[in-house]
Amino acid sequence: MRLASFRGTSGPTYGLVTDQGVIDLGRRLGARYPDLRALIAGHALDEARRFAGEAPDARIDRVDWLHVIPNPDKIVCIGLNYEEHRVETNRDKTEHPAVFLRLAESQVAHGQALLLPPESTQLDYEGEIAVIVGAPGRRIPEARAWEHVFGYAPYNDGSVRDWQRHTVQWTAGKNFARTGGFGPWLVTADEIPPGTVLELTTRLNGAVMQHATTDMLIHSIPRLIAYISTWTTLLPGDVIVSGTPGGVGARRNPPVWMKAGDVVEIEVSRIGVLRNVVAAESR
């Protein structure tokens, strides 16, 4: 099942995405589940399924998307989680995942513009797969980790590289407003069995820049869930961004930076394509 957040006629809402269009679940279930995060927390997927046969409220090509979970408690990102990317960055192998956090303000939805801030010309793409948490948990064992996955979505962990390199901490370069993409929807885990190998592709202006599969992850999704939940409680609607493959613009010769007018696409097999244009942010 595909689920998404979008802007309806009465404001932000969420819905079930079909080939015919989007069915507004917020209008139907909003009294109990006002947003997608609440639906996930309420374990209400079966209630959402009841409306699958109804006529859509909006055509897909007319939807004003929001990023999939507009109000997550936390967005936990993983760095250096594909060997090709670790090698191209000249980083040492580590026993544990490299972890940083993003803010919701740093994201845009499918179809919205990624903003190149006036403080930099080094906006880079990072195609990734986002894991959306379903069941809450702390100190989750790897053997039980899949039980805590609600779904998956494409993600662009857009990075302002010069600011990322200001210190050994990456926070500033990863959190400029509207530099990352999330969407257009999530696909629920019941349609993607545990351990399914997903294919990840990043295209810039139609050219393939990154390509990998999830069996190439250094730290698997269950390992990430177990590790992260050791130090924080994972909550429904939390987002784990699982890492980018090799081929980032910063490590090309010469470097490839996204510029105003560029189109970047993140495609994940069995899920969909996240597409954003790049625009210069005014001061």
C-alpha positions in Angstrom: 0.0 0.0 0.0 1.2 3.5 -0.9 0.6 6.2 1.7 1.4 9.9 1.4 0.9 13.3 3.0 -0.4 16.1 0.8 -2.2 19.4 0.9 -5.9 18.9 0.5 -8.7 21.4 -0.1 -8.9 22.1 3.6 -5.2 22.0 4.5 -2.6 19.3 5.2 -3.9 15.8 5.1 -2.8 12.3 4.1 -4.0 9.6 1.9 -3.9 6.3 0.1 -2.3 6.4 -3.3 -3.7 4.3 -6.1 -3.1 4.2 -9.8 -6.2 6.3 -10.2 -5.4 9.0 -7.7 -5.2 9.8 -4.0 -7.9 8.9 -1.5 -8.1 11.4 1.3 -7.8 9.4 4.5 -7.6 12.5 6.6 -11.1 13.4 5.6 -12.3 10.0 6.4 -10.3 9.1 9.5 -9.0 12.5 10.8 -11.1 12.5 13.9 -9.1 9.6 15.3 -6.0 9.8 13.2 -5.3 13.4 12.2 -2.1 12.7 10.2 -0.1 9.8 8.8 2.1 9.6 11.9 -1.0 9.2 14.0 -2.3 6.5 11.7 1.0 4.6 12.0 1.0 5.0 15.8 -2.6 3.8 16.0 -1.9 0.6 14.0 -4.7 1.6 11.7 -3.5 0.2 8.4 -6.5 -2.2 8.1 -8.8 0.8 8.6 -7.1 2.6 5.8 -7.4 -0.4 3.5 -11.2 -0.3 3.8 -11.2 2.8 1.5 -9.0 1.3 -1.2 -11.9 0.8 -3.6 -13.3 4.3 -3.3 -13.1 7.0 -5.9 -10.0 9.1 -5.5 -10.2 12.7 -4.3 -7.4 14.0 -6.4 -5.5 12.9 -9.5 -1.8 12.1 -8.9 -0.6 14.8 -11.3 -2.7 17.4 -9.4 -1.5 16.6 -5.9 0.5 19.1 -3.9 2.7 16.7 -2.0 4.1 17.1 1.5 7.1 15.2 2.7 5.9 11.8 3.8 6.0 12.3 7.5 5.7 16.0 8.1 6.0 15.8 11.9 8.5 13.0 12.8 9.8 12.9 16.3 13.2 12.3 14.9 15.1 11.9 11.5 18.2 9.7 12.1 20.6 9.6 9.2 23.4 7.2 8.5 26.7 8.1 6.9 29.3 6.0 5.0 27.1 3.0 4.8 28.1 1.7 1.4 31.7 0.6 0.8 32.1 2.5 -2.4 31.1 5.7 -0.7 33.4 5.0 2.3 36.3 4.4 -0.1 35.7 7.6 -2.2 35.7 9.7 1.0 38.9 8.1 2.2 37.4 7.2 5.6 38.5 4.3 7.8 36.3 1.3 8.3 34.4 1.6 11.6 32.7 -1.0 13.7 29.6 1.1 14.3 27.3 3.2 12.0 28.1 6.9 11.6 25.0 8.8 12.8 23.7 12.3 12.5 20.3 14.0 12.7 18.2 16.1 10.3 15.5 18.5 11.1 12.1 18.4 9.4 12.6 22.0 8.1 15.6 20.7 6.0 13.2 18.6 3.8 10.9 19.3 0.9 8.4 17.0 -0.8 8.3 15.4 -4.2 7.8 18.1 -6.9 9.0 21.0 -4.7 12.2 22.9 -5.2 15.4 22.1 -3.4 17.0 25.3 -2.4 20.6 26.3 -3.1 21.4 28.6 -0.2 23.2 31.9 -1.0 26.0 31.0 1.4 27.2 28.1 -0.8 27.6 26.8 -4.3 28.3 23.2 -3.1 24.8 21.6 -2.9 25.3 17.9 -3.4 22.8 15.0 -4.0 22.7 11.8 -1.9 20.2 9.2 -3.0 19.0 7.1 -0.1 16.3 4.8 1.2 14.3 6.0 4.2 12.9 3.4 6.6 9.7 4.6 8.5 9.3 3.2 11.9 6.0 1.5 12.8 6.1 -0.1 16.3 7.9 1.8 19.1 10.9 0.2 20.8 14.0 0.5 22.8 17.0 -1.9 22.7 15.4 -3.8 19.8 17.3 -7.0 19.0 18.3 -7.4 15.3 16.2 -10.6 15.1 13.1 -8.6 15.9 13.9 -5.4 14.0 11.8 -6.1 10.9 8.7 -6.1 13.2 9.3 -2.4 13.8 9.4 -1.3 10.1 6.2 0.3 8.8 7.5 1.2 5.3 10.1 2.6 2.9 10.4 5.8 0.8 13.0 7.5 -1.5 15.1 10.1 0.2 17.6 12.7 -1.0 20.0 13.6 1.8 21.0 16.8 0.2 24.3 18.2 1.6 25.8 21.7 1.6 29.4 20.3 1.5 31.5 23.3 2.5 29.4 23.9 5.6 29.4 20.1 6.3 33.2 20.4 6.4 33.4 23.4 8.8 34.0 21.0 11.7 34.1 17.2 12.2 30.4 17.4 13.0 28.1 17.4 10.0 25.0 19.0 11.4 25.2 22.4 9.7 25.8 21.1 6.2 23.0 18.6 6.5 20.3 21.0 7.8 20.0 24.0 5.6 16.3 24.7 5.0 14.7 22.8 2.1 17.9 21.0 0.9 16.7 17.4 1.3 13.9 15.6 -0.4 11.5 12.9 1.0 8.7 11.3 -1.0 6.5 11.1 -2.9 5.0 8.3 -0.8 5.9 5.3 1.4 5.2 1.7 0.5 4.2 -0.4 3.5 6.4 -3.2 4.7 3.8 -5.8 4.0 4.5 -5.3 0.3 8.2 -5.5 0.7 9.2 -8.7 2.6 12.1 -8.5 5.1 15.4 -8.8 3.4 14.1 -7.8 0.0 17.0 -6.4 -2.2 16.0 -2.9 -3.3 17.7 -1.0 -6.1 18.6 2.6 -5.6 19.4 5.0 -8.4 20.2 8.7 -8.5 19.9 10.7 -11.7 20.9 14.3 -12.2 19.4 15.9 -15.4 18.8 12.3 -16.6 22.4 11.0 -16.1 22.9 8.2 -13.6 25.1 9.4 -10.8 24.6 6.7 -8.2 23.5 3.1 -8.4 23.5 0.4 -5.7 21.4 -2.3 -4.1 20.5 -2.8 -0.4 22.6 -6.0 -0.1 25.6 -3.7 -0.4 24.8 -1.9 2.9 27.7 -2.1 5.4 25.2 -2.0 8.3 21.9 -3.7 7.4 18.5 -2.2 8.2 18.1 -4.6 11.2 21.6 -3.6 12.5 20.7 0.1 12.2 17.4 -0.4 14.1 19.2 -2.3 16.8 22.0 0.2 17.1 19.9 3.4 17.1 17.3 2.0 19.5 20.1 1.3 22.0 20.5 5.0 22.7 17.1 6.4 21.9 13.5 5.1 21.8 12.3 4.7 18.3 8.7 6.0 17.9 6.0 5.5 15.2 6.7 7.8 12.3 10.4 8.2 13.0 12.6 8.1 9.9 15.9 6.3 9.5 17.8 7.4 6.4 20.0 4.4 5.6 23.0 5.8 3.7 24.1 6.9 0.2 26.2 4.9 -2.3 29.3 6.0 -4.1 29.2 8.6 -6.8 28.4 11.8 -4.9 29.2 15.0 -6.6 31.8 16.1 -4.1 34.0 13.1 -5.0 33.9 13.5 -8.7 36.7 15.0 -10.7 35.8 17.8 -11.3 33.2 18.0 -8.5 29.5 18.1 -9.7 27.4 20.5 -7.7 23.7 20.9 -8.2 22.7 24.3 -9.6 19.6 26.2 -10.2 17.5 24.6 -12.9 18.9 21.1 -12.3 16.5 18.1 -11.9 17.5 15.4 -9.5 15.6 12.1 -9.2 16.0 9.3 -6.6 14.4 6.1 -7.7 13.9 3.0 -5.5 12.7 -0.2 -7.0 9.2 -1.3 -5.9 8.6 2.1 -4.4 8.8 5.0 -6.8 10.7 8.1 -7.9 11.4 11.3 -5.9 11.8 14.2 -8.3 12.9 17.7 -7.4 14.2 20.8 -9.3 16.8 23.0 -7.8 16.3 26.7 -7.3 18.4 29.5 -5.9 17.2 30.7 -2.5 16.9 34.4 -2.1 18.3 36.1 0.9 
